[in-house]
């Protein structure tokens, strides 16, 4: 699978986010957890990759089956809701 640069950037961003599970990346981009790990290894400096792996290993929010909640799969509960395109009306 060939990914565009913008897709790679988004995958890296989603992988760094604590509350975005690997299943969300699989759903949106078709990459399994192991493929995301390989992509992160390739795209990041070795020290950054080690820090990221240490952070996500065993983190319940990164694995849907380990999460204690069902709602908000793609969105943090603290994230502001956008309604009626209110951001562009500022």
N, C-alpha and C positions, 0 to 999 in steps of 0.2 A: 504494500500500500504506500503510495506516494502522498505525502502531506504538504500542503502549502505552508509557507513561513508563518502566516497569521494563525493557522490551525495549530502549528507546533507551539507558538507563543501562548495560545489559549489553553492548550493541554498542560503546559508547564505551570501556568497560572492556576488552573484548576487543581493540579496535583499539590501545589503549595498550600491551597486553602484547606483549613482544618475541617470544615464542615461539608466539603464536597467529596462524596464517596467515589471510589474507583468505578462503581457501577454507573455513575453519571457520565464519566468519561467514556465508558464502553457504550452507553446508550447514544451519546452524541457523536462519537468519532469511531466507534467500532474497535477500539484498542482494549485488550484485556490488561489486567493489572501487571502481568510480567512484561508486556510490551511497553507500558507506561514507564516501568522501572528502567527498561533498556533505553527508552527515549531520554529519560532524565539523565541517565549515566552519560549518554552521548552529548547532550546539550549543555550540561553543567560542568563547572570546574570540579575536579575530584573532591576537594574539601567541601564544596557546597552540596555535592551529591551525598557524601557521607553524613552531613548534618541533616539533610532532608530524610534520608533513610532512617536515621536514628529517631527522627521526629514522628514519622508515619508508621513505623513498625509497631504493631499492636494497638495503634490508636483506634478506638472504637468508632469514631465518627468517619473514618476513612473506609470502613467496611460495613455495608448495609446490614449484613446479618448480625453484626455486633452492636448495632445502634439500639438504644433503648427507646427510640421514638420512631414513628412512621411518617408524621407530617414533615413538610419542609425539606423534602429530599434534595431539592436543588437550591434552596434559599434559606438563609439564616433567619431565625425569628426576629432578630434585631435589625434586619435589613428593612429599609423604608419601602413601602408599597408605592408604586408609580401608578397613578390613576389619571385618566383624561389628559395624558401627556403633560403633566404639570411641570416637568423639568424644563421643557422648551418654552413654557409661558413665563418664565422668570424674567 
